[in-house]
Amino acid sequence: MNIKQFIESSKGIKPYRPTPLLEAADILKLNSNENLFLSREFIQGLVAEAVLDTDPRLYPLGEEQELKQLIADLNNVEPEQVLVSAGGDQVIELLFSLLSRGDAVTAVTPTFSMYPRAALQRGIELRQVSLRDDFTLDVQGTIEIAEGSSLLVVCNPNNPTGNQFPKQDILELVEGFKGLVLVDEAYTEFSDYSIAEKTKDYENLLVLRTFSKVYGLAGLRLGYCITNTELALTLRDRYMMPYPVSNLVLKTGCKVLEQNQLIVESVDETKKQRDWLVTELNNLAGVQAYPSDANFVLFNTEKPYNEVYDNLLSRGIILSKQGKVLDKENCLRVTIAPKPMLERLLEALKEATK
């Protein structure tokens, strides 16, 4: 393939530009599901400590093993089951890179946009299994459609719908599908359960996690995958590039995991404000919000979503445009934030949806 063919073939891949650049000083950024309950100063303090504890002249030494041990303790697994990565996206890229043109991936949809994008980039067939209109999962239908594909992907809690599927439904998918099953648990800390421990019991189960959401490290790009020991070793030693994460980021990850009480408090407050926001949104005329098990809420508007989005944007408030989600025509997604921020959103939304 020459350069012109390469450029032409890439035109069907939509660029990922999630955050518009605004010049206003008081921007309310509620589009990317970051943890706004942890202060900037708190996170910067941890990074500053990590700077003093690491030597940037050297490749990572014991920092990765230290972080893997902390992750393993948190999830009741063995350190050898943990694969540390540069954000969850690196794990996605790694798994999709193992597939060839002609292979198929099945994704439960609607889903995180990186999964369809990764398939398109590599010319891999993407089979999509839609949730029911009430956001529930068709387990047997999913297994039937996925048959013969190499990878099955399900986000749990799901992005963008926000709901967590029953644990038994997820385990039935793992047991009923013969290929690899990737369960994306980016938002699991805000939900009722995780299946990370189950990775000991299944040879085909991978659980994806990130430090970008609950731990407030979105800008540092740190994630991890938990799977059985043999698969983790194979992926890490034979397919990942060496030193994928800097020693500074690894050490910062260790430090934030050591602040467990603050993390728990931020999760509790997120859940409290999440429930409050769903109620308040549903009290607005022309707005319908849906229950969530994540740190965001999906809602639908009677007015065209682009109009509502642009109106809010003009007021310095950035949400995530979702558009049509299943049978809901005008959807937007909002990050859960401290109450004063959400109150500002609600006041603006009253005007935007008139």
N, C-alpha and C positions, 0 to 999 in steps of 0.2 A: 504494500500500500504506500503510495507516495503522499507528500504533505497535503496536496489539494484534496485527495480522496479522504485523508484522515479528517481534515477540517469539515468537509462536506458531510461525512458520515456522523459527525458529532452534533450536527445541528438539531437533531431530534431530542437531545438531552437538555432538559430545562436547567438553567443555572440556579444554584441555591443561594438566594439573596434574602434572608429572613428579616433583616432589620433595616428599614429606611433610615437615611441619615437626615436628622433634623437639626436646625440651627438654634431652636429655642433652648433657653437655659434650663427650664423646668420640665424635662421630658419624663413621662411616665411609661416605662418600657415593660409591657405586660404580654409579650408575644413569644417568649422563648422558654418559659417554665423554669427560670432560675430561682434560687432560694433567696428571696429578698428579706427573709427574717433573720439572716445572719448579716451582721454589719460588715461594710467594706473594711473598716478598721480592724475588726477581729480577724478576717481572712488575711489582710496585709500583715498583721502581726505574726501569724503562723508562717507566712512566706518569708518574712524577715528572719525568724528563728531558723528556718530551713536553710537560708543562705549561709548563716554562720555555722551551721552543722555539716555543710557539704563542701567539697573541694571541686570547683568547676573545671579544674585542669584534668581531672581524672574521669574515666568512664565509671558508671555506677558500680559500686562494690557490694556492700551488704544491704543497701537500701531496698532493693527489690525483695529480697528474702524477708526482711523485716515487715514490709508492707503485706506480703503474701500471708505471713503468719497472723497479722492483725485481721486481715480479711477472712482467713480460715476460721479464726476464733469467733468472729462475728456471725459467721454463717454455719457453724458447726460442721465444717468439712476439713479436709487435710490441705496443708499448704501446696502439696504437689498437684492438687486439683485446680489451682488458680493460675490463670493466664493474665498477666498485667499488660495493658495496652495503652496506646496514645488515644484516649477517648474510646467510647464504645464503637465509634465508626471504624476504627482500625480492625476490630474483630469482624465487623460486617465485610469490610474489604477482603480480609484474609479468607473468610469462608467462601465468598463469591469467587475469589481468585482460584480456588481449587476446582471450580466447575469449568466445563468446556462448552463451546458453542454446540447447541443441540441438547444440552442438559436442560432440565426444567426445575424451577423453584416455585413452590406454592406459598402464597401469603394470604393470611386472613385479613380482609380489607373491610373498611378503610384502615390504613396502617401508616406507620412512620414513612415519610417520603423517601428516605434513603434506600429502602428495599427495592421499590420499583426502579429507582434510578440506577442502583448497582446492577440490576438485571439488564437494563437497557444499555448500559455502558459496555457490557460484555457479550451482548448478543444472546443472552440466555432467555429461554422461554419463561414467561411469568404467568403462572396460573393464579387467578384471583378467586378466592372464596368469600363471598360477601356475608357479613353478619346479617341477621334478621333486622327488620326495621326497629325492633325494640332493643337492639344492641346485643342480643343473645347469640350464642355460638351454635352452629349446626355441626355437631361433632362428627356424626357418621357421614354427612355430606362432605365435610372437609376431608376426611380420610379417603373417601372414594375419589374425589377430584385430585387429591395429592398422589394417588397411587402411580408409581413409576417416576415421580420426580425425585431429585436428589436431596432436597432440603425443604423443610416446612417451617415457616416463620409465623409466630404469633406474639403480639405485644400484650403483656398482661401485668398491670392494667393497660388497656388499649389506648393508643394515641391515634386519632384525636377524640374518641368518644369518652374516654376517662374511666370506663367501668372495668372492674376486675371480674374475670370469668370464674365460675365455681372450680375449685381445685380438682375435683374429680373429672371435669371436662378436659382439663389440661393433661391430666395423667392418662386419660383415654386416648388422647391424640398421640402421646408419646408411645403408648403400648400398641396402638393400632397402625402406626406408620413405620415403614421399614427403613426409611432413610434418616438423616439427621434432623432433629427438631431443635430449633433455636427459639427459646422463650425469652423475649426481651422484657426484662424487669426493671427498666430505667426508673419507674415510679413506684416500685414495690414498697419502699419505706413509708409511703403514705396510704398503704392499703392494708388488707387483713392478713395476708400470708405470703410466703415465698416457697418455691419448690427447690431451692438451692440444695437442700439436704438430699433430695431425691436423685441428684446426679451420681451418688454412690451406687444407686440401684439399677441405673439404665445406661447401656453403652452408647445410646444415640441421643442423649439429652445434653444440651448446652444452655446455660443461663447467662444472659448478658446483663451487666450492671454498669453504672456510670457514677463518677464523682461530680458530674456537671449539675445535678439537680439538688438532691438533699444536702450534699456536702459543700455546696457553694463554690466549686472549683471549675466552673464552665470554661473560664479563660485559660486554664492550665492544661486542659485536654488530658484527662486521666480516666481510664475505665478498666474493666476486667471481665473475664469470662470464667465461669465455674463449670467444670465437666468432670468426667471420670479421669482417673490418674493417667491411664494409657493414652487417651485422646489428648489430654492437656499436654503431656510430654511430647507427643507426635507433632502437634501444632507448634509448640514453643521451640523445640529443638530443630525441626526440619523445615518449617515453613515461614516462621517469623524472622525478620531481620534482627540482628543483635542490637541490644540497647535501644529498644523502641521508645523508652521513656527516660527523660533526663533524671539525674540523681536529685536535683532540686525539686522536681515535681513529685518524685517518689517519696522524698522526705516530707514534703508538705502533706501528701496523702496520709502518711503515718501520723503526723501531728493532728490532723483534723479527726482521725479515727480515735485519737486519745481524748478528744473533747466530747465524749459520748453524751454527757448530760445536756450540754447546750444543743446538740443535734436533736435529742429527744424532745426538748422543750420547743424547738423550732417546728418540729413535726406536729406536736400537739396544737400549737397555735395555728399552723397551716390548716389542720383539719377543722378547727373551730371557725376560722374565717371562711373556709370553703363552704361549710354548711350554711353559715349566715348569708354568704353571697348568693348561693342557689335560691334561697328564700327571697332575698331582696330582688333578684333578677326576675323571678316569677311574679313579683308584685308589680312589675312595670308593664304598662300596656304595650302589646305588640312584641313581647319578648317571652321566649320559653327556654328555660335552662334545664339541664339534665344532671342527675346525680353523678357524683364523681368519686373515684377512689384514688385519684392522683392529686397533683398540686396545681391543677388547672380545671377550668369548667368550660364545657362546650355549650353554646346557646344559639338559638335560632331567632331571627327577627322577621317581622312581617314586611318591613321595608327591605329593598335590595341590600344585600350585605355590603356591596362595594360603596354604596352611599353612606351607610352607617360607618364603615371603616374610614372613609375619607373625612367625614365630619369629625370623628374622634381624632384623626391624625392632625387635622387643622387646630385642634385644641391641645396638641402635644401628647396625645395618648396613643400608644402603639399596641394593637392587638394582632392576633394571627388570623389571616383570612383563610377560611376553610371552604366556603361556598357550599356546594351540594354535598351533604353527607347522608348517604342512604336516601330516605324519602324526605329529608329536611333540606329545603332549598337554599336558605340564607344563613349559613352558620359562621360564627366567629368563635375563637377560643381565647380565653383570658387566663393569665397566670394568677394564682392566689398570692396576695401580697398583704402587708400590714393594713389594718382597717382604714386609716386615713387615706391611703392610696385608693382603696376600693370605694370609699365614699366619694372621692373625686371622680372616679370612673362612673359611678351610678348617676351622679348629677349631670355629667356630660352625656351619658347614654339617654337620659330622659329627654334631652333636647334633640339628640341625634335620631331617635326613633319616632319623633312626633310626625 
